[in-house]
């Protein structure tokens, strides 16, 4: 009887740390959290500093991930770090010159800099990339119209 209780307690002690970590306890993030999808979600949720950390690890592991570079730029731009945003968009477009998201967000970046002609140039590139229209060109066009009406 004593041996069964001891064995049960020993087994619980053996598996408790693993289950506690699986539930999110501990002081380090899980490797499964370091994904483009998680970084994208953090960025879209407005958690930019958390998104930076995840997305920087993603591009460190996969330097040719244009989507991750683009979202890193989005996060930097929305956090007010225009220099790092520019660098990230440049990386994304160097990897994939036809990356519609990067053209849209670079156009948004130009608007934050007060550079309407360059924002419109990004819109023209998007219209060439998706002549039938796409969400990226529609979103940038709406941002350009809004910025023009505010000036």
OpenMM code with the backbone's topology and positions (N, CA, C; nanometers):
from openmm import Vec3, app, unit

residues = "UNK UNK UNK UNK UNK UNK UNK UNK UNK UNK UNK UNK UNK UNK UNK UNK UNK UNK UNK UNK UNK UNK UNK UNK UNK UNK UNK UNK UNK UNK UNK UNK UNK UNK UNK UNK UNK UNK UNK UNK UNK UNK UNK UNK UNK UNK UNK UNK UNK UNK UNK UNK UNK UNK UNK UNK UNK UNK UNK UNK UNK UNK UNK UNK UNK UNK UNK UNK UNK UNK UNK UNK UNK UNK UNK UNK UNK UNK UNK UNK UNK UNK UNK UNK UNK UNK UNK UNK UNK UNK UNK UNK UNK UNK UNK UNK UNK UNK UNK UNK UNK UNK UNK UNK UNK UNK UNK UNK UNK UNK UNK UNK UNK UNK UNK UNK UNK UNK UNK UNK UNK UNK UNK UNK UNK UNK UNK UNK UNK UNK UNK UNK UNK UNK UNK UNK UNK UNK UNK UNK UNK UNK UNK UNK UNK UNK UNK UNK UNK UNK UNK".split()
positions = [
    Vec3(0.0827, -0.1188, 0.0000),
    Vec3(0.0000, 0.0000, 0.0000),
    Vec3(0.0872, 0.1254, 0.0000),
    Vec3(0.1860, 0.1303, 0.0901),
    Vec3(0.2767, 0.2441, 0.0980),
    Vec3(0.3529, 0.2609, -0.0338),
    Vec3(0.3942, 0.1488, -0.0935),
    Vec3(0.4707, 0.1541, -0.2178),
    Vec3(0.3850, 0.2095, -0.3326),
    Vec3(0.2562, 0.1762, -0.3363),
    Vec3(0.1681, 0.2280, -0.4408),
    Vec3(0.1530, 0.3783, -0.4287),
    Vec3(0.1335, 0.4274, -0.3057),
    Vec3(0.1210, 0.5721, -0.2840),
    Vec3(0.2505, 0.6419, -0.3217),
    Vec3(0.3636, 0.5837, -0.2818),
    Vec3(0.4942, 0.6411, -0.3143),
    Vec3(0.5126, 0.6465, -0.4655),
    Vec3(0.4788, 0.5367, -0.5339),
    Vec3(0.4931, 0.5313, -0.6799),
    Vec3(0.4023, 0.6350, -0.7465),
    Vec3(0.2803, 0.6497, -0.6958),
    Vec3(0.1879, 0.7482, -0.7530),
    Vec3(0.2399, 0.8896, -0.7342),
    Vec3(0.2916, 0.9173, -0.6150),
    Vec3(0.3475, 1.0508, -0.5886),
    Vec3(0.4698, 1.0758, -0.6761),
    Vec3(0.5548, 0.9753, -0.6913),
    Vec3(0.6747, 0.9894, -0.7743),
    Vec3(0.6359, 1.0158, -0.9199),
    Vec3(0.5366, 0.9441, -0.9692),
    Vec3(0.4906, 0.9665, -1.1067),
    Vec3(0.4328, 1.1061, -1.1239),
    Vec3(0.3546, 1.1511, -1.0271),
    Vec3(0.2983, 1.2860, -1.0355),
    Vec3(0.4097, 1.3897, -1.0361),
    Vec3(0.5106, 1.3716, -0.9544),
    Vec3(0.6216, 1.4656, -0.9486),
    Vec3(0.6982, 1.4670, -1.0796),
    Vec3(0.7064, 1.3507, -1.1424),
    Vec3(0.7790, 1.3409, -1.2683),
    Vec3(0.7067, 1.4155, -1.3801),
    Vec3(0.5738, 1.4036, -1.3839),
    Vec3(0.4973, 1.4630, -1.4923),
    Vec3(0.4461, 1.6028, -1.4630),
    Vec3(0.4450, 1.6455, -1.3403),
    Vec3(0.3933, 1.7769, -1.3052),
    Vec3(0.4699, 1.8901, -1.3723),
    Vec3(0.6034, 1.8899, -1.3699),
    Vec3(0.6724, 2.0017, -1.4347),
    Vec3(0.6402, 2.0127, -1.5840),
    Vec3(0.6314, 1.9002, -1.6530),
    Vec3(0.6007, 1.9045, -1.7962),
    Vec3(0.4602, 1.9587, -1.8188),
    Vec3(0.3661, 1.9151, -1.7381),
    Vec3(0.2297, 1.9640, -1.7572),
    Vec3(0.2187, 2.1106, -1.7175),
    Vec3(0.2932, 2.1501, -1.6147),
    Vec3(0.2900, 2.2913, -1.5743),
    Vec3(0.3453, 2.3786, -1.6855),
    Vec3(0.4530, 2.3352, -1.7498),
    Vec3(0.5089, 2.4128, -1.8609),
    Vec3(0.4126, 2.4148, -1.9784),
    Vec3(0.3472, 2.3030, -2.0039),
    Vec3(0.2515, 2.2978, -2.1134),
    Vec3(0.1357, 2.3931, -2.0889),
    Vec3(0.1048, 2.4205, -1.9640),
    Vec3(-0.0044, 2.5115, -1.9312),
    Vec3(0.0414, 2.6565, -1.9310),
    Vec3(0.1701, 2.6797, -1.9575),
    Vec3(0.2171, 2.8172, -1.9684),
    Vec3(0.2913, 2.8666, -1.8472),
    Vec3(0.3179, 2.7812, -1.7513),
    Vec3(0.3952, 2.8228, -1.6358),
    Vec3(0.5422, 2.8171, -1.6719),
    Vec3(0.6230, 2.8890, -1.6019),
    Vec3(0.7654, 2.8924, -1.6320),
    Vec3(0.8021, 3.0303, -1.6802),
    Vec3(0.9300, 3.0510, -1.7050),
    Vec3(0.9738, 3.1855, -1.7375),
    Vec3(1.0219, 3.2022, -1.8799),
    Vec3(1.0020, 3.1030, -1.9654),
    Vec3(1.0432, 3.1228, -2.1037),
    Vec3(0.9300, 3.0829, -2.1959),
    Vec3(0.9283, 3.1465, -2.3139),
    Vec3(0.8218, 3.1144, -2.4077),
    Vec3(0.8547, 2.9854, -2.4796),
    Vec3(0.7530, 2.9163, -2.5168),
    Vec3(0.7662, 2.7895, -2.5868),
    Vec3(0.8157, 2.8151, -2.7278),
    Vec3(0.8927, 2.7196, -2.7805),
    Vec3(0.9395, 2.7319, -2.9182),
    Vec3(0.8215, 2.7364, -3.0148),
    Vec3(0.7109, 2.6719, -2.9772),
    Vec3(0.5955, 2.6727, -3.0668),
    Vec3(0.5326, 2.8118, -3.0761),
    Vec3(0.5641, 2.9016, -2.9826),
    Vec3(0.5140, 3.0389, -2.9883),
    Vec3(0.5916, 3.1236, -3.0885),
    Vec3(0.7087, 3.0766, -3.1292),
    Vec3(0.7946, 3.1521, -3.2197),
    Vec3(0.7612, 3.1114, -3.3634),
    Vec3(0.6447, 3.1567, -3.4068),
    Vec3(0.6002, 3.1286, -3.5432),
    Vec3(0.5539, 3.2593, -3.6061),
    Vec3(0.5537, 3.2593, -3.7384),
    Vec3(0.5023, 3.3755, -3.8097),
    Vec3(0.3572, 3.4019, -3.7697),
    Vec3(0.2793, 3.2949, -3.7602),
    Vec3(0.1374, 3.3095, -3.7275),
    Vec3(0.1187, 3.3782, -3.5927),
    Vec3(0.1968, 3.3392, -3.4935),
    Vec3(0.1852, 3.4010, -3.3613),
    Vec3(0.2309, 3.5478, -3.3663),
    Vec3(0.3420, 3.5744, -3.4346),
    Vec3(0.3887, 3.7126, -3.4481),
    Vec3(0.2873, 3.7994, -3.5204),
    Vec3(0.2266, 3.7445, -3.6243),
    Vec3(0.1237, 3.8161, -3.6996),
    Vec3(0.0049, 3.8484, -3.6095),
    Vec3(-0.0397, 3.7516, -3.5326),
    Vec3(-0.1541, 3.7727, -3.4425),
    Vec3(-0.1217, 3.8798, -3.3387),
    Vec3(-0.0021, 3.8728, -3.2805),
    Vec3(0.0380, 3.9732, -3.1814),
    Vec3(0.0374, 4.1129, -3.2441),
    Vec3(0.0919, 4.1230, -3.3645),
    Vec3(0.0960, 4.2527, -3.4336),
    Vec3(-0.0444, 4.3038, -3.4609),
    Vec3(-0.1306, 4.2175, -3.5109),
    Vec3(-0.2678, 4.2579, -3.5425),
    Vec3(-0.3476, 4.2918, -3.4168),
    Vec3(-0.3075, 4.2342, -3.3050),
    Vec3(-0.3724, 4.2654, -3.1769),
    Vec3(-0.3143, 4.3909, -3.1121),
    Vec3(-0.2169, 4.4545, -3.1795),
    Vec3(-0.1578, 4.5777, -3.1269),
    Vec3(-0.0524, 4.5542, -3.0203),
    Vec3(-0.0057, 4.4325, -3.0064),
    Vec3(0.0985, 4.3993, -2.9077),
    Vec3(0.2339, 4.4027, -2.9789),
    Vec3(0.2733, 4.5241, -3.0170),
    Vec3(0.3879, 4.5395, -3.1054),
    Vec3(0.5196, 4.4950, -3.0443),
    Vec3(0.5461, 4.5272, -2.9187),
    Vec3(0.6746, 4.4870, -2.8603),
    Vec3(0.6843, 4.3351, -2.8498),
    Vec3(0.5730, 4.2678, -2.8214),
    Vec3(0.5745, 4.1217, -2.8193),
    Vec3(0.5924, 4.0679, -2.9613),
    Vec3(0.5286, 4.1318, -3.0565),
    Vec3(0.5410, 4.0900, -3.1966),
    Vec3(0.6851, 4.1038, -3.2442),
    Vec3(0.7544, 4.2140, -3.2055),
    Vec3(0.8952, 4.2316, -3.2448),
    Vec3(0.9760, 4.1100, -3.2045),
    Vec3(0.9607, 4.0712, -3.0776),
    Vec3(1.0422, 3.9621, -3.0237),
    Vec3(1.0192, 3.8322, -3.0999),
    Vec3(0.8938, 3.8012, -3.1271),
    Vec3(0.8626, 3.6779, -3.1992),
    Vec3(0.9113, 3.6876, -3.3432),
    Vec3(0.8791, 3.7957, -3.4114),
    Vec3(0.9127, 3.8082, -3.5533),
    Vec3(1.0628, 3.8199, -3.5765),
    Vec3(1.1355, 3.8824, -3.4842),
    Vec3(1.2819, 3.8874, -3.4981),
    Vec3(1.3407, 3.7468, -3.4920),
    Vec3(1.2846, 3.6610, -3.4068),
    Vec3(1.3309, 3.5217, -3.3994),
    Vec3(1.2937, 3.4459, -3.5257),
    Vec3(1.1748, 3.4742, -3.5788),
    Vec3(1.1320, 3.4067, -3.7014),
    Vec3(1.2278, 3.4396, -3.8158),
    Vec3(1.2623, 3.5676, -3.8340),
    Vec3(1.3517, 3.6039, -3.9449),
    Vec3(1.4955, 3.5616, -3.9174),
    Vec3(1.5311, 3.5475, -3.7901),
    Vec3(1.6645, 3.4954, -3.7592),
    Vec3(1.6748, 3.3493, -3.8031),
    Vec3(1.5655, 3.2761, -3.7883),
    Vec3(1.5630, 3.1354, -3.8297),
    Vec3(1.5402, 3.1194, -3.9793),
    Vec3(1.4689, 3.2138, -4.0402),
    Vec3(1.4352, 3.2063, -4.1827),
    Vec3(1.4435, 3.3468, -4.2416),
    Vec3(1.5640, 3.3850, -4.2790),
    Vec3(1.5890, 3.5215, -4.3267),
    Vec3(1.5159, 3.5531, -4.4567),
    Vec3(1.4623, 3.4531, -4.5246),
    Vec3(1.3925, 3.4764, -4.6512),
    Vec3(1.2407, 3.4744, -4.6355),
    Vec3(1.1933, 3.4917, -4.5133),
    Vec3(1.0494, 3.4929, -4.4876),
    Vec3(0.9976, 3.6354, -4.5067),
    Vec3(0.9533, 3.6637, -4.6281),
    Vec3(0.9075, 3.7997, -4.6618),
    Vec3(0.7856, 3.8401, -4.5794),
    Vec3(0.6980, 3.7440, -4.5507),
    Vec3(0.5803, 3.7759, -4.4697),
    Vec3(0.6208, 3.8230, -4.3305),
    Vec3(0.7172, 3.7536, -4.2709),
    Vec3(0.7623, 3.7910, -4.1360),
    Vec3(0.8311, 3.9275, -4.1381),
    Vec3(0.9128, 3.9531, -4.2402),
    Vec3(0.9766, 4.0848, -4.2512),
    Vec3(0.8709, 4.1938, -4.2646),
    Vec3(0.7681, 4.1670, -4.3443),
    Vec3(0.6615, 4.2646, -4.3642),
    Vec3(0.5897, 4.2944, -4.2325),
    Vec3(0.5560, 4.1897, -4.1572),
    Vec3(0.4857, 4.2112, -4.0300),
    Vec3(0.5770, 4.2759, -3.9265),
    Vec3(0.7051, 4.2493, -3.9351),
    Vec3(0.8001, 4.3179, -3.8479),
    Vec3(0.7975, 4.4675, -3.8789),
    Vec3(0.7953, 4.5011, -4.0080),
    Vec3(0.7837, 4.6417, -4.0479),
    Vec3(0.6540, 4.7036, -4.0005),
    Vec3(0.5441, 4.6311, -4.0151),
    Vec3(0.4132, 4.6781, -3.9680),
    Vec3(0.4190, 4.7089, -3.8185),
    Vec3(0.4795, 4.6185, -3.7429),
    Vec3(0.4880, 4.6362, -3.5971),
    Vec3(0.5730, 4.7573, -3.5625),
    Vec3(0.6884, 4.7690, -3.6270),
    Vec3(0.7745, 4.8846, -3.6013),
    Vec3(0.7039, 5.0147, -3.6372),
    Vec3(0.6396, 5.0167, -3.7533),
    Vec3(0.5715, 5.1399, -3.7979),
    Vec3(0.4639, 5.1811, -3.6993),
    Vec3(0.3846, 5.0854, -3.6572),
    Vec3(0.2755, 5.1176, -3.5652),
    Vec3(0.3238, 5.1505, -3.4254),
    Vec3(0.4459, 5.1117, -3.3938),
    Vec3(0.5043, 5.1480, -3.2647),
    Vec3(0.5813, 5.2795, -3.2741),
    Vec3(0.5866, 5.3386, -3.3947),
    Vec3(0.6526, 5.4675, -3.4122),
    Vec3(0.8002, 5.4606, -3.4465),
    Vec3(0.8509, 5.3426, -3.4811),
    Vec3(0.9926, 5.3261, -3.5146),
    Vec3(1.0061, 5.3199, -3.6672),
    Vec3(1.0081, 5.4374, -3.7300),
    Vec3(1.0051, 5.4420, -3.8765),
    Vec3(1.1322, 5.3877, -3.9414),
    Vec3(1.2463, 5.4040, -3.8768),
    Vec3(1.3716, 5.3543, -3.9353),
    Vec3(1.3738, 5.2031, -3.9469),
    Vec3(1.3390, 5.1345, -3.8391),
    Vec3(1.3357, 4.9884, -3.8439),
    Vec3(1.2230, 4.9382, -3.9327),
    Vec3(1.1127, 5.0126, -3.9376),
    Vec3(1.0023, 4.9744, -4.0261),
    Vec3(1.0503, 4.9759, -4.1710),
    Vec3(1.1168, 5.0846, -4.2100),
    Vec3(1.1684, 5.0960, -4.3470),
    Vec3(1.2605, 4.9790, -4.3788),
    Vec3(1.3536, 4.9486, -4.2887),
    Vec3(1.4478, 4.8382, -4.3114),
    Vec3(1.3751, 4.7053, -4.3304),
    Vec3(1.2727, 4.6814, -4.2501),
    Vec3(1.1993, 4.5550, -4.2590),
    Vec3(1.1229, 4.5461, -4.3916),
    Vec3(1.0588, 4.6548, -4.4326),
    Vec3(0.9881, 4.6537, -4.5617),
    Vec3(1.0870, 4.6328, -4.6764),
    Vec3(1.2030, 4.6963, -4.6664),
    Vec3(1.3051, 4.6803, -4.7691),
    Vec3(1.3483, 4.5334, -4.7795),
    Vec3(1.3668, 4.4685, -4.6639),
    Vec3(1.4008, 4.3255, -4.6640),
    Vec3(1.2908, 4.2446, -4.7326),
    Vec3(1.1658, 4.2702, -4.6953),
    Vec3(1.0539, 4.1947, -4.7532),
    Vec3(1.0507, 4.2097, -4.9046),
    Vec3(1.0682, 4.3320, -4.9541),
    Vec3(1.0597, 4.3564, -5.0979),
    Vec3(1.1844, 4.3102, -5.1732),
    Vec3(1.2960, 4.3009, -5.1046),
    Vec3(1.4158, 4.2444, -5.1676),
    Vec3(1.3953, 4.0945, -5.1897),
    Vec3(1.3331, 4.0296, -5.0923),
    Vec3(1.3051, 3.8868, -5.1024),
    Vec3(1.1958, 3.8607, -5.2056),
    Vec3(1.0900, 3.9394, -5.2006),
    Vec3(0.9752, 3.9212, -5.2894),
    Vec3(0.9274, 4.0570, -5.3400),
    Vec3(0.9797, 4.1014, -5.4557),
    Vec3(0.9425, 4.2321, -5.5087),
    Vec3(0.7931, 4.2471, -5.5389),
    Vec3(0.7205, 4.1368, -5.5457),
    Vec3(0.5768, 4.1409, -5.5740),
    Vec3(0.4914, 4.1231, -5.4489),
    Vec3(0.5505, 4.1387, -5.3325),
    Vec3(0.4777, 4.1176, -5.2070),
    Vec3(0.3765, 4.2306, -5.1886),
    Vec3(0.2500, 4.1974, -5.2098),
    Vec3(0.1450, 4.2996, -5.2059),
    Vec3(0.1334, 4.3645, -5.0677),
    Vec3(0.1432, 4.2847, -4.9626),
    Vec3(0.1337, 4.3390, -4.8273),
    Vec3(0.2442, 4.4391, -4.7981),
    Vec3(0.3653, 4.4082, -4.8433),
    Vec3(0.4776, 4.4993, -4.8199),
    Vec3(0.4595, 4.6296, -4.8975),
    Vec3(0.4065, 4.6215, -5.0190),
    Vec3(0.3801, 4.7455, -5.0950),
    Vec3(0.2729, 4.8290, -5.0254),
    Vec3(0.1697, 4.7629, -4.9763),
    Vec3(0.0648, 4.8362, -4.9055),
    Vec3(0.1218, 4.9042, -4.7819),
    Vec3(0.1919, 4.8278, -4.6994),
    Vec3(0.2423, 4.8838, -4.5736),
    Vec3(0.3518, 4.9866, -4.5969),
    Vec3(0.4311, 4.9691, -4.7023),
    Vec3(0.5302, 5.0721, -4.7353),
    Vec3(0.4592, 5.2001, -4.7772),
    Vec3(0.3498, 5.1863, -4.8517),
    Vec3(0.2693, 5.3038, -4.8859),
    Vec3(0.2159, 5.3724, -4.7615),
    Vec3(0.1696, 5.2935, -4.6656),
    Vec3(0.1242, 5.3500, -4.5374),
    Vec3(0.2401, 5.4202, -4.4664),
    Vec3(0.3586, 5.3586, -4.4739),
    Vec3(0.4773, 5.4187, -4.4118),
    Vec3(0.5045, 5.5554, -4.4747),
    Vec3(0.4977, 5.5625, -4.6083),
    Vec3(0.5201, 5.6909, -4.6752),
    Vec3(0.4188, 5.7949, -4.6282),
    Vec3(0.2961, 5.7538, -4.6052),
    Vec3(0.1954, 5.8484, -4.5558),
    Vec3(0.2336, 5.9020, -4.4182),
    Vec3(0.2895, 5.8166, -4.3332),
    Vec3(0.3311, 5.8642, -4.1996),
    Vec3(0.4460, 5.9634, -4.2111),
    Vec3(0.5192, 5.9556, -4.3211),
    Vec3(0.6317, 6.0476, -4.3440),
    Vec3(0.5881, 6.1733, -4.4188),
    Vec3(0.4599, 6.1790, -4.4563),
    Vec3(0.4098, 6.2941, -4.5312),
    Vec3(0.4500, 6.2920, -4.6772),
    Vec3(0.4856, 6.1751, -4.7297),
    Vec3(0.5322, 6.1621, -4.8677),
    Vec3(0.4207, 6.1021, -4.9547),
    Vec3(0.3256, 6.1849, -4.9916),
    Vec3(0.2107, 6.1410, -5.0708),
    Vec3(0.2515, 6.0840, -5.2070),
    Vec3(0.3447, 6.1470, -5.2807),
    Vec3(0.3817, 6.0912, -5.4118),
    Vec3(0.4371, 5.9481, -5.4028),
    Vec3(0.5163, 5.9208, -5.3008),
    Vec3(0.5712, 5.7854, -5.2871),
    Vec3(0.4631, 5.6860, -5.2453),
    Vec3(0.3685, 5.7299, -5.1634),
    Vec3(0.2553, 5.6433, -5.1259),
    Vec3(0.1743, 5.6088, -5.2510),
    Vec3(0.1513, 5.7083, -5.3353),
    Vec3(0.0770, 5.6841, -5.4595),
    Vec3(0.1549, 5.5931, -5.5541),
    Vec3(0.2862, 5.6025, -5.5533),
    Vec3(0.3679, 5.5127, -5.6361),
    Vec3(0.3517, 5.3678, -5.5899),
    Vec3(0.3419, 5.3471, -5.4604),
    Vec3(0.3182, 5.2119, -5.4086),
    Vec3(0.1803, 5.1626, -5.4507),
    Vec3(0.0831, 5.2521, -5.4513),
    Vec3(-0.0515, 5.2160, -5.4961),
    Vec3(-0.0488, 5.1752, -5.6434),
    Vec3(0.0252, 5.2484, -5.7249),
    Vec3(0.0359, 5.2133, -5.8670),
    Vec3(0.1013, 5.0761, -5.8845),
    Vec3(0.2010, 5.0459, -5.8045),
    Vec3(0.2634, 4.9123, -5.8108),
    Vec3(0.1618, 4.8055, -5.7753),
    Vec3(0.0804, 4.8321, -5.6741),
    Vec3(-0.0228, 4.7356, -5.6359),
    Vec3(-0.1253, 4.7173, -5.7475),
    Vec3(-0.1607, 4.8239, -5.8134),
    Vec3(-0.2577, 4.8124, -5.9225),
    Vec3(-0.2005, 4.7307, -6.0384),
    Vec3(-0.0702, 4.7370, -6.0581),
    Vec3(-0.0066, 4.6530, -6.1606),
    Vec3(-0.0024, 4.5067, -6.1148),
    Vec3(0.0214, 4.4839, -5.9844),
    Vec3(0.0292, 4.3476, -5.9318),
    Vec3(-0.1076, 4.2797, -5.9287),
    Vec3(-0.2122, 4.3587, -5.9080),
    Vec3(-0.3473, 4.3000, -5.9026),
    Vec3(-0.4433, 4.3896, -5.9802),
    Vec3(-0.4394, 4.3795, -6.1139),
    Vec3(-0.5202, 4.4671, -6.1982),
    Vec3(-0.6716, 4.4533, -6.1751),
    Vec3(-0.7160, 4.3384, -6.1270),
    Vec3(-0.8588, 4.3202, -6.0996),
    Vec3(-0.8962, 4.3727, -5.9615),
    Vec3(-0.7972, 4.4247, -5.8922),
    Vec3(-0.8191, 4.4769, -5.7579),
    Vec3(-0.7814, 4.3747, -5.6523),
    Vec3(-0.7454, 4.4246, -5.5353),
    Vec3(-0.7105, 4.3384, -5.4226),
    Vec3(-0.7262, 4.4206, -5.2949),
    Vec3(-0.7338, 4.3506, -5.1861),
    Vec3(-0.7528, 4.4165, -5.0564),
    Vec3(-0.6424, 4.5174, -5.0287),
    Vec3(-0.5186, 4.4808, -5.0626),
    Vec3(-0.4054, 4.5694, -5.0336),
    Vec3(-0.4177, 4.7022, -5.1070),
    Vec3(-0.4549, 4.6984, -5.2362),
    Vec3(-0.4667, 4.8249, -5.3109),
    Vec3(-0.5867, 4.9058, -5.2615),
    Vec3(-0.6956, 4.8372, -5.2284),
    Vec3(-0.8136, 4.9079, -5.1784),
    Vec3(-0.7850, 4.9759, -5.0444),
    Vec3(-0.7135, 4.9057, -4.9580),
    Vec3(-0.6821, 4.9611, -4.8259),
    Vec3(-0.5884, 5.0808, -4.8383),
    Vec3(-0.4840, 5.0669, -4.9208),
    Vec3(-0.3904, 5.1786, -4.9380),
    Vec3(-0.4598, 5.2964, -5.0048),
    Vec3(-0.5429, 5.2698, -5.1025),
    Vec3(-0.6148, 5.3789, -5.1696),
    Vec3(-0.7031, 5.4549, -5.0702),
    Vec3(-0.7709, 5.3820, -4.9832),
    Vec3(-0.8552, 5.4473, -4.8817),
    Vec3(-0.7701, 5.5303, -4.7860),
    Vec3(-0.6533, 5.4798, -4.7494),
    Vec3(-0.5637, 5.5555, -4.6600),
    Vec3(-0.5124, 5.6821, -4.7272),
    Vec3(-0.4821, 5.6722, -4.8573),
    Vec3(-0.4351, 5.7886, -4.9317),
    Vec3(-0.5455, 5.8942, -4.9390),
    Vec3(-0.6682, 5.8507, -4.9683),
    Vec3(-0.7804, 5.9456, -4.9748),
    Vec3(-0.8029, 6.0125, -4.8399),
    Vec3(-0.7941, 5.9358, -4.7343),
    Vec3(-0.8124, 5.9914, -4.6005),
    Vec3(-0.7029, 6.0930, -4.5682),
    Vec3(-0.5774, 6.0575, -4.6010),
    Vec3(-0.4662, 6.1490, -4.5749),
    Vec3(-0.4797, 6.2766, -4.6581),
    Vec3(-0.5262, 6.2631, -4.7820),
    Vec3(-0.5424, 6.3811, -4.8678),
    Vec3(-0.6537, 6.4725, -4.8152),
    Vec3(-0.7596, 6.4140, -4.7602),
    Vec3(-0.8688, 6.4969, -4.7092),
    Vec3(-0.8334, 6.5617, -4.5751),
    Vec3(-0.7353, 6.5056, -4.5056),
    Vec3(-0.6919, 6.5637, -4.3776),
    Vec3(-0.5876, 6.6728, -4.3943),
    Vec3(-0.5357, 6.6876, -4.5163),
    Vec3(-0.4305, 6.7904, -4.5336),
    Vec3(-0.4815, 6.9175, -4.5936),
] * unit.nanometer
topology = app.Topology()
chain = topology.addChain("A")
for resn in residues:
    res = topology.addResidue(resn, chain)
    for name in ("N", "CA", "C"):
        topology.addAtom(name, app.Element.getBySymbol(name[0]), res)
